Amino acid sequence: MVTDHTARLGVDVGGTFTDLVNLRSGGAIDVVKVPSTPDDPARGLWSAVDRLTLTGHTALIHGTTVATNALLERKGGRVVLLATEGFEDLLWLRRQDRPSLYDLARDHPEPLLARDDVVGVRERTGPDGVITPLTNDEIARLVHSVRERAPDAVAVALLFSFRHPDHEQRIAEALRRECPDVPVATSHEVLPVFREYERTSTVVAEAFLRPRVRRYLHGLMSEADRRGIETLRVMTSSGGSLRPGLVADRAASLALSGPVGGVHGAKVIGDIMGYGDLLTVDMGGTSTDASVIRSGAPVETMSGAIAGVPIALPHVMIETVGAGGGSIAWVDPGGALRVGPHSAGAVPGPACYGRGGEDATVTDAAVVAGWIDPANPLAGDLALDPAAAAAAVHRVAERARLSVERCADGILEIVTTAMARALRKVSVERGVDPRDMALVAFGGAGPLFACRLADSLGMRTAIVPPHAGVLSALGLAAAADRVEHLASVHRLAAAMDAEAVAAVFRPLEHAARAELSGASIRRFADCRYPGQGYEVTVPIDGDGPAAGATFHRVHEQRFGHADPDRDVEIVNVRAVALGTPAAVTLRAGHHGDTPGRLESMKPGAVIRGAATIAGYDTTARIEPGWTATVHETGALLVERP
């Protein structure tokens, strides 16, 4: 496969497959799909790149699970936390909420560090300034304490540092001078906003991830340089890409790096087809990610936890469940059939892959149920073994006292329910009615479940994108560069005229432009009614009263009520610098002329359910009562009358 004179590569390293999409300057698209290499994710990445012959300028935009896996596996660096004296137990006290309302035996995940690695700092600032000064002797004591513990990284989180960062700055300066090989993350640099618990948890996550992320990025940059790749970018959780040098000090911003590429890919498809309100479901080999797009923009949030760790950085709202094509079916001690969260992954993979796997997975159930035709290779060239799939499902069926066919159907029903629950969390539970939206189903397994998921949410339109199995990689290739800077304000909107708003944003915009020159700047404000415990993010143009009016309107849309007579408080402000996204050209019949294959179907072709359509990187299932029409882009527009 030979590229044009300009190559823009999006590479998504998933738990089972590594996907690559090349956007060529002439509009053509190359697709590569190879097995992932869990022991060294970069090896799978370069294996995919090696399928291309690159000439001319090459840009590589990468979605990585390095940070996500480190959080899931708790395999980051050993962290020492320096916290204001008296607040050493903050990460263990949390917010006094229960991890599961009705499960009294369930505990919160443990913090990312040991309690003995928290050092109290004799200092104190309040909202109006210094209460207890930080002395030079105290700084010397802290440096000595850190040296004694010999950590991989240090996190510094002091009270009110988002407003008065001087104490954190002095401690960090001393540590970086005396312990130059130990990364130091400070809360006023990582997350300069109020709420000390979330701020502390986030800076600890940053310190925990930074050594591993830096090692990975260093290896990535070295290999890219050796191969002559001129531009290297990494996708962040907020939906934009950054050069590795900037990401190295924003390790926690990579926690959703891979899944965000899929949401952006769905946005690209929605923009082309004229759908601005979308639910997205990305079902890969290991997990399923659900998200929502409103008015053409992915919904963002600063709340939530990733792998049980609260990370309050701006990120695209994504709900992940352990339900993928490789999710393993099992029977619990009570005899009930269960699916996931454990996965067969890339090695050995589902039993039907013929690579030594013996556990029954969702993919095996789909083969047994007739959803996947084993005569068609999976992911381009992976031949399936239906006998191995049937044998694996049979073993589970015996333990569950079911027939093989009923067991396969049960596995598919369970995984459908799990994915529908994730979709409801990002829509119905947040005040979004999915019935007038379109469901974009992608990933290697997502299009198999598109109709069933749409039915479960009362939706009448679903979209199976072209290149559905590699849509995350397509989204990465098309993504714009993005930098975001934020600060806490805590002022009434009505008290801020246009000059006051400009003064607040000026330093943020200056910092954003310094990191991403030539970018356009967008302003956002996190607003609330005074006394509320949550904020709503709205665009802010002009003065504070205008932002307040926008907040009333958005609050009404999201929660069904608003009080225009109440004051509005601007809590945080954010300046977002955006580069220019890459143009994407999609057309039907883009991959070969094999009759009956998804990629070879012509615009206007109609398929009525029940039907199964195999593709190079995915398989789509059209359920009875649904009709699919091939869009000019090659997407399937699936509708129920």
C-alpha positions in Angstrom: 0.0 0.0 0.0 1.6 3.3 -1.1 0.6 6.7 0.2 0.3 10.0 -1.6 2.9 12.8 -1.0 1.1 13.7 2.2 0.0 11.2 4.8 -2.1 11.9 7.9 -2.2 8.7 10.0 -4.6 8.1 12.9 -3.6 5.1 15.0 -5.9 3.7 17.7 -4.4 1.0 19.9 -7.2 -1.0 21.4 -7.2 -4.0 23.7 -7.7 -6.5 20.8 -6.8 -4.7 17.5 -4.6 -1.8 16.6 -6.3 0.3 13.8 -4.8 2.7 11.4 -6.5 5.1 9.0 -4.5 7.2 6.5 -6.2 10.4 5.2 -4.4 11.1 2.0 -4.2 14.6 0.6 -6.3 13.6 -2.4 -9.2 12.4 -0.2 -8.6 8.7 -0.4 -8.4 6.6 2.7 -6.2 3.6 3.5 -7.2 1.2 6.3 -5.0 -1.1 8.3 -6.0 -3.4 11.1 -3.5 -5.6 13.0 -3.6 -7.5 16.3 -2.6 -5.4 19.3 0.5 -6.3 21.3 -0.5 -5.8 25.0 3.1 -6.4 26.3 4.3 -3.4 24.2 1.5 -1.3 22.6 4.0 0.6 20.5 5.0 -2.6 18.7 1.5 -3.0 17.3 1.4 0.6 16.4 4.5 0.4 14.3 3.4 -2.9 12.9 0.3 -1.1 11.4 2.5 1.8 10.1 4.8 -0.7 8.4 1.9 -1.9 6.2 2.2 1.5 4.4 5.0 2.8 2.2 5.3 6.4 3.4 6.6 9.1 1.1 6.6 12.9 1.7 5.4 14.6 4.8 3.8 12.2 7.4 1.8 13.2 10.4 0.8 10.6 13.0 -2.0 11.2 15.5 -2.1 8.5 18.2 -4.8 7.4 20.6 -3.2 5.5 23.5 -4.5 3.4 26.4 -1.2 3.6 28.3 -2.6 6.0 30.9 -6.0 4.1 31.1 -4.3 0.8 31.6 -1.9 2.2 34.2 -5.0 3.3 36.2 -6.9 0.1 35.7 -3.9 -2.1 36.6 -2.5 0.3 39.3 0.9 0.1 37.5 2.1 3.7 37.7 4.9 5.4 39.7 5.2 5.4 43.5 4.0 8.9 44.6 4.7 11.0 47.6 2.0 13.6 48.3 2.7 16.9 50.0 -0.5 18.2 51.5 -1.4 21.0 53.9 -1.0 19.7 57.5 -4.3 18.4 58.8 -5.5 17.4 55.4 -3.3 14.3 54.9 -6.3 11.9 55.0 -8.3 13.8 52.3 -8.0 11.0 49.7 -9.3 8.4 52.1 -12.1 10.6 53.5 -13.3 11.3 49.9 -16.7 12.9 49.9 -18.4 10.5 52.3 -20.5 9.0 49.5 -21.1 5.3 49.0 -19.6 3.5 46.0 -22.9 1.6 45.5 -26.1 2.8 47.2 -27.5 -0.7 47.9 -24.3 -2.7 48.3 -23.1 -2.3 51.9 -20.1 -4.6 51.3 -18.6 -2.6 48.4 -15.7 -0.3 49.0 -14.3 2.6 47.1 -11.1 1.8 45.2 -8.0 2.6 47.2 -6.1 5.8 46.4 -3.1 5.6 44.1 -0.6 6.0 46.9 0.1 4.6 50.4 -1.0 6.6 53.5 2.7 6.6 54.8 3.7 8.4 51.6 1.6 11.5 52.5 3.6 14.3 54.2 1.9 17.1 56.0 3.2 20.6 55.2 3.2 23.2 57.9 1.6 26.1 56.0 -1.9 27.4 55.3 -3.5 29.8 53.0 -7.2 30.9 52.9 -9.2 32.7 50.3 -7.7 36.0 51.3 -4.1 35.0 51.5 -1.5 33.5 53.9 -2.6 32.3 57.3 0.5 30.2 58.3 3.7 31.1 56.4 5.8 28.5 54.7 9.3 28.8 56.1 12.6 27.9 54.4 13.3 25.4 57.2 10.0 23.7 56.4 10.9 23.4 52.7 14.2 21.9 53.7 12.4 19.3 55.9 10.1 18.4 53.0 13.0 17.9 50.6 14.7 15.6 53.1 11.5 13.7 53.6 11.0 13.2 49.9 14.6 12.0 49.5 14.2 9.5 52.3 11.2 8.0 50.6 12.8 7.9 47.1 9.5 8.1 45.1 9.1 8.0 41.4 7.1 11.2 41.4 5.9 13.9 43.8 2.4 15.5 44.0 1.9 18.9 45.8 -1.6 19.8 46.7 -2.1 22.7 49.2 -5.2 24.4 50.3 -6.3 27.4 48.1 -3.3 27.0 45.8 -5.6 27.7 42.9 -5.8 31.3 44.2 -2.5 31.6 46.0 0.1 29.3 44.3 3.2 30.8 45.9 3.7 28.0 48.5 3.4 25.3 45.9 5.7 27.1 43.6 8.4 27.4 46.3 8.2 23.8 47.2 8.3 22.6 43.6 11.2 24.9 42.8 13.2 23.3 45.7 12.3 19.8 44.8 13.2 20.3 41.1 16.5 21.7 42.1 17.4 19.2 44.8 15.8 16.1 43.2 16.1 16.8 39.4 15.3 13.2 38.3 11.9 13.1 40.2 8.9 14.6 38.4 7.0 17.1 40.5 3.3 17.8 39.8 1.6 20.7 41.5 -2.1 21.2 41.8 -2.0 24.9 40.7 -0.4 23.8 37.4 -2.5 20.6 36.8 -5.9 21.8 37.9 -6.1 25.4 39.2 -9.7 25.2 40.4 -11.5 24.9 43.7 -12.7 21.6 45.4 -9.6 20.4 47.2 -10.6 16.7 47.0 -10.9 16.5 43.3 -7.9 18.8 42.8 -5.8 16.5 45.1 -7.0 13.3 43.4 -6.2 14.7 40.0 -2.7 15.9 40.8 -1.9 12.5 42.4 -3.1 10.8 39.3 -0.9 13.1 37.2 2.2 12.2 39.4 1.2 8.5 39.3 1.0 8.4 35.5 3.8 10.9 34.5 6.8 8.5 34.8 5.1 5.7 32.7 3.6 8.1 30.2 6.9 10.0 29.8 8.8 6.7 29.1 6.2 5.7 26.5 6.2 9.0 24.8 10.0 9.2 24.7 10.1 5.8 23.0 7.4 6.9 20.6 9.2 10.1 19.7 12.5 8.3 19.2 11.0 5.8 16.9 9.0 8.4 15.0 12.2 10.4 14.5 14.1 7.4 13.3 11.4 6.7 10.7 11.3 10.3 9.5 7.8 11.0 10.7 7.7 14.8 10.8 4.6 15.4 12.9 3.6 13.4 16.0 0.5 14.2 18.0 -1.3 12.4 20.9 -5.0 12.6 21.5 -6.1 13.9 24.9 -9.3 13.3 26.8 -10.8 16.6 25.8 -10.9 15.7 22.1 -7.9 17.4 20.7 -4.3 16.4 19.9 -1.1 17.8 21.3 2.6 17.3 20.6 4.2 14.8 23.0 6.4 17.4 24.6 3.3 19.1 26.0 1.5 15.8 26.8 4.4 14.6 28.9 3.4 17.1 31.6 -0.3 16.4 31.1 -0.3 12.6 31.6 -3.7 12.5 33.4 -5.2 14.2 30.3 -4.6 10.9 28.4 -7.0 8.8 30.6 -9.6 8.7 27.8 -7.2 9.2 24.8 -8.4 6.2 22.8 -12.2 6.4 23.2 -12.3 10.1 22.4 -11.1 9.4 18.9 -14.3 7.4 18.2 -16.5 10.2 19.5 -14.8 12.6 17.1 -15.1 10.1 14.3 -18.9 9.9 14.9 -19.0 13.7 14.9 -17.3 13.7 11.5 -19.9 11.3 10.1 -22.8 13.2 11.7 -21.5 16.5 10.2 -21.3 15.0 6.7 -24.8 13.3 6.9 -26.5 16.3 8.6 -27.1 14.8 12.1 -26.1 17.0 15.0 -27.7 15.1 17.9 -26.1 11.7 18.3 -25.6 8.9 20.7 -22.5 6.9 20.0 -21.6 3.4 20.9 -18.1 2.0 20.2 -17.9 -1.7 20.8 -14.5 -3.2 20.5 -12.9 -6.4 21.6 -12.5 -5.5 25.3 -15.1 -2.9 26.2 -17.9 -0.6 24.9 -17.8 3.2 25.2 -21.0 5.3 25.1 -21.1 9.0 24.6 -23.4 11.8 23.4 -23.1 14.6 20.8 -25.4 17.6 21.0 -25.7 20.2 18.3 -22.6 18.9 16.6 -20.4 19.0 19.6 -19.3 16.2 22.0 -20.6 16.8 25.5 -17.8 17.6 28.0 -17.6 17.3 31.7 -15.1 17.8 34.5 -16.7 15.3 36.9 -16.5 11.5 37.1 -13.9 8.9 37.8 -11.7 6.8 35.6 -10.9 3.3 36.9 -12.2 4.5 40.2 -9.9 7.5 40.3 -11.6 11.0 40.3 -9.9 13.1 37.6 -11.5 16.5 37.3 -9.8 17.6 34.1 -12.1 18.6 31.2 -12.9 15.5 29.1 -15.5 14.2 26.7 -18.2 12.5 28.6 -17.8 8.7 28.1 -19.3 5.8 29.9 -17.3 2.6 29.6 -18.6 -1.0 30.3 -16.7 -4.2 30.2 -18.7 -5.5 27.2 -16.8 -6.2 24.1 -16.5 -8.8 21.4 -13.9 -10.6 23.5 -15.8 -10.4 26.8 -15.9 -13.8 28.4 -19.2 -15.6 29.3 -19.3 -17.4 32.6 -21.7 -18.9 35.2 -21.7 -17.5 38.7 -22.1 -19.7 41.8 -25.9 -19.3 41.7 -26.0 -20.7 38.2 -26.7 -17.4 36.4 -25.2 -16.6 33.1 -22.8 -13.6 33.1 -20.7 -11.8 30.6 -17.5 -9.8 31.3 -15.8 -7.8 32.4 -12.9 -10.1 31.8 -11.9 -10.3 28.2 -10.0 -12.8 26.0 -8.2 -9.7 24.5 -5.9 -10.0 21.5 -4.1 -13.0 23.0 -5.4 -15.6 22.8 -8.7 -14.0 21.7 -12.1 -15.6 21.3 -12.2 -19.3 20.6 -13.3 -18.8 17.1 -10.1 -17.0 16.3 -8.2 -20.3 16.4 -5.4 -18.9 18.5 -5.7 -21.2 21.5 -8.5 -19.4 23.2 -11.0 -21.7 24.9 -13.3 -19.3 26.8 -16.7 -18.5 25.2 -16.9 -14.8 24.2 -19.5 -12.5 22.7 -18.0 -13.1 19.3 -18.2 -16.8 19.7 -21.9 -16.4 20.6 -22.5 -14.2 17.5 -21.0 -17.0 15.4 -23.2 -19.7 17.0 -26.3 -17.5 16.7 -25.6 -16.9 13.0 -24.9 -13.2 13.3 -21.4 -13.6 11.9 -20.8 -15.8 8.9 -17.5 -17.7 9.4 -17.1 -17.9 5.7 -16.2 -14.2 5.8 -12.8 -13.4 7.3 -12.9 -11.0 10.3 -10.8 -7.9 10.3 -9.7 -8.4 6.7 -7.9 -11.7 6.9 -8.8 -13.5 10.2 -10.4 -16.8 9.3 -13.0 -18.0 11.9 -13.4 -21.5 13.4 -17.1 -22.1 13.9 -16.5 -25.5 15.6 -14.3 -24.0 18.2 -16.9 -21.3 18.9 -19.7 -23.9 19.3 -17.5 -26.0 21.6 -16.7 -23.0 23.8 -20.3 -21.9 24.1 -21.3 -25.6 24.7 -19.1 -25.7 27.8 -20.8 -22.6 29.3 -24.2 -23.9 28.3 -23.7 -27.1 30.2 -22.8 -25.2 33.4 -25.8 -22.9 32.9 -28.1 -25.8 32.0 -29.1 -24.3 28.7 -29.1 -25.4 25.1 -26.2 -24.1 23.0 -28.5 -21.9 21.0 -30.3 -20.5 24.1 -26.9 -19.9 25.8 -25.6 -18.0 22.7 -28.8 -15.9 22.6 -28.5 -15.2 26.3 -24.9 -14.0 26.0 -26.0 -11.6 23.3 -29.0 -10.4 25.4 -26.8 -9.7 28.4 -24.2 -7.7 26.5 -27.0 -5.7 24.8 -28.5 -4.8 28.2 -25.1 -3.7 29.5 -24.5 -1.4 26.5 -28.1 0.0 26.7 -27.5 0.8 30.3 -24.3 2.8 29.4 -26.2 4.7 26.7 -29.0 5.6 29.2 -26.4 6.9 31.6 -25.0 9.4 29.1 -28.5 10.4 27.8 -31.7 9.7 29.8 -30.0 10.0 33.3 -28.6 13.4 32.2 -31.9 14.8 30.9 -31.3 14.0 27.2 -34.2 12.3 25.3 -32.6 9.8 22.9 -35.8 9.3 20.9 -35.2 12.1 18.5 -31.5 11.4 18.1 -29.5 9.0 15.8 -27.4 6.2 17.2 -24.0 5.8 15.6 -22.8 2.3 16.2 -19.1 1.5 15.4 -16.1 -0.5 16.5 -15.6 -4.1 15.3 -18.7 -5.4 17.0 -20.9 -2.3 17.5 -22.9 -2.5 14.2 -24.1 -6.0 15.1 -26.1 -4.5 18.0 -27.2 -1.2 16.4 -30.9 -2.0 15.8 -31.3 -3.8 19.2 -29.8 -0.9 21.1 -31.9 1.6 19.2 -35.0 -0.4 20.0 -34.1 -0.5 23.7 -33.9 3.3 23.8 -37.0 4.0 21.6 -34.8 5.4 18.8 -35.8 5.1 15.2 -32.6 6.0 13.4 -29.2 4.3 13.5 -26.0 4.9 11.5 -23.4 2.4 10.7 -20.5 4.6 9.5 -18.1 3.7 6.6 -14.9 2.2 8.1 -17.0 1.5 11.2 -14.4 -0.9 12.7 -11.7 1.7 12.5 -13.8 4.9 13.1 -11.7 5.8 16.2 -8.6 5.9 14.0 -10.5 8.0 11.5 -11.5 10.4 14.2 -7.8 10.6 15.4 -6.6 11.3 11.8 -9.1 14.1 11.4 -8.8 15.7 14.9 -7.6 19.2 15.4 -4.9 20.3 17.8 -6.3 21.6 21.1 -5.0 23.3 24.2 -7.1 24.3 27.2 -6.3 26.5 30.1 -8.7 27.2 33.0 -9.0 29.2 36.2 -11.4 29.6 39.1 -13.3 33.0 39.3 -16.2 32.7 41.8 -17.9 36.0 40.8 -21.5 36.8 40.0 -22.1 37.0 36.3 -24.1 40.3 36.7 -21.0 41.9 38.2 -18.7 41.2 35.3 -18.8 43.6 32.4 -17.0 42.9 29.1 -13.7 44.3 30.4 -13.8 42.2 33.5 -14.5 39.1 31.4 -11.6 40.0 29.1 -9.2 40.5 32.0 -10.0 37.1 33.4 -9.4 35.4 30.1 -6.4 37.4 29.0 -3.7 35.3 30.8 -5.4 32.0 29.8 -5.6 33.0 26.2 -2.0 34.1 26.2 -0.9 30.8 27.6 -3.0 28.9 25.1 -1.7 30.8 22.1 1.9 30.3 23.3 1.4 26.5 23.1 -0.7 26.5 19.9 0.1 29.4 17.7 -2.3 30.4 15.0 -5.3 28.7 16.7 -8.7 30.1 17.2 -9.7 30.8 20.8 -13.1 29.9 22.3 -14.3 31.0 25.8 -16.3 28.9 28.2 -17.6 29.5 31.7 -18.7 26.9 34.3 -21.8 28.5 35.8 -24.3 27.6 38.6 -26.9 29.1 40.8 -25.3 30.1 44.1 -25.4 27.2 46.4 -25.6 24.5 43.8 -23.1 21.7 44.0 -22.6 21.3 40.2 -21.9 23.6 37.3 -23.1 23.8 33.7 -20.6 24.8 31.0 -21.7 27.5 28.6 -20.0 29.6 25.9 -19.2 33.1 27.0 -19.0 36.0 24.5 -19.1 39.5 25.7 -20.0 40.2 29.3 -21.2 38.3 32.3 -24.9 39.0 32.1 -25.0 37.5 28.6 -23.3 34.3 30.0 -26.0 34.3 32.8 -28.8 34.4 30.2 -27.2 31.5 28.3 -26.9 29.5 31.5 -30.6 30.0 32.3 -31.5 28.7 28.8 -29.1 25.7 29.0 -30.2 24.8 32.5 -33.8 24.7 31.3 -32.9 22.4 28.4 -30.8 20.1 30.5 -32.8 19.8 33.7 -36.3 21.0 32.7 -36.3 24.1 34.8 -34.6 27.4 35.3 -35.1 30.5 37.5 -34.2 33.6 35.4 -34.7 35.8 38.5 -31.9 34.2 40.4 -28.3 35.3 40.3 -25.8 33.2 38.3 -22.3 32.5 39.6 -19.3 32.1 37.2 -17.2 29.5 39.0 -14.5 28.6 36.5 -13.5 30.0 33.1 -11.8 28.1 30.3 -9.9 29.3 27.2 -9.8 26.6 24.5 -7.3 27.0 21.6 -8.3 25.0 18.5 -6.4 24.2 15.4 -7.9 23.3 12.0 -9.3 19.7 11.7 -8.4 17.7 8.6 -10.9 17.4 5.8 -12.4 14.0 5.3 -13.8 12.7 2.0 -16.0 9.6 2.2 -17.7 7.7 -0.6 -19.6 4.5 -1.1 -17.8 1.6 -2.9 -14.5 2.6 -1.3 -13.0 -0.8 -0.7 -13.1 -3.4 -3.4 -15.8 -4.9 -5.6 -16.7 -8.1 -3.7 -20.4 -8.6 -4.1 -22.4 -8.4 -0.9 -19.7 -6.8 1.1 -20.4 -3.6 3.0 -17.7 -1.6 1.3 -18.8 -2.5 -2.2 -22.4 -1.5 -1.9 -23.6 1.4 -4.1 -25.4 4.5 -2.9 -29.2 4.1 -2.7 -29.0 0.3 -2.2 -31.7 -0.9 0.2 -31.4 -3.8 2.7 -34.4 -5.0 4.7 -34.0 -6.9 7.9 -33.3 -9.5 8.9 -30.0 -9.3 7.2 -26.3 -9.5 8.0 -23.7 -7.6 6.0 -20.0 -8.4 6.3 -17.4 -5.7 5.9 -13.6 -5.5 6.0 -13.5 -4.3 9.5 -16.9 -4.9 11.0 -20.2 -6.8 10.5 -23.6 -5.1 10.5 -26.9 -6.7 11.4 -30.2 -5.3 10.3 -33.0 -6.6 12.5 -36.6 -7.4 11.3 -38.6 -4.2 10.9 -35.6 -2.1 10.1 -34.4 -0.9 6.7 -30.9 0.2 5.8 -30.1 2.5 2.9 -26.6 3.0 1.6 -25.6 6.7 2.0 -23.4 8.3 -0.6 -20.6 8.2 2.0 -20.9 4.5 2.3 -22.6 4.7 5.6 -25.7 2.6 6.3 -28.7 4.8 7.3 -30.8 2.3 9.3 -34.4 3.3 10.0 -37.6 1.9 11.5 -40.8 3.2 10.1 
